[in-house]
């Protein structure tokens, strides 16, 4: 089975934003482009199997980022908030409309201390070669963030996790997990 993700466009026709041919691996990570969103998009299962029952469920993962009027540092490999799983709607069992997250799912983040944000900024900066002046600038921005979402920090959905399941005699069995990575800034 393959899969395709299409988002609604203003002209009424759906625009494909991601596609994977048959076979889908057990887990796949796909980075979406700025402006592409799985929220409210349709995931089509590309299969000739019309006898099996499928379901699709969605989970949102948020991350913290520091912004500086354009440039940003994303903390993908740090702390996150995970939503519960939400079932996608389907009329035909092969095309699933993914849900849109609630506001609290977009802004949820575990409590962090200001010192933790500064330390994580130091760790993230090691992966870049920005120079001492730029590092000092980012560390100053981090010091101003007294909590997640404070100062120039912000919380955003960084991953939309989609689980494709098939009905088996023993219950629902996962076929594939799609991790759609979203850009957290411009």
Buried (B, 14 or more C-beta within 10 A) or exposed (E): BEBBBBBBEEEEEBEEBBEBEEEBEEEBEBEBEEEBBBBEBBBBBBBEEEEBEBBBBBBBBBBBBBBEEEEBBBBBEBBBBEBEEBBBEBEEBBBBBBBBBEEEBBBBBEEBEBEBBBEBBEEBBEEEEBEEEBBEBBBEBBBBBEBBEEBBBBBBBBBBBBBBBBEEEEEBEEBBBBBBBBBBBE
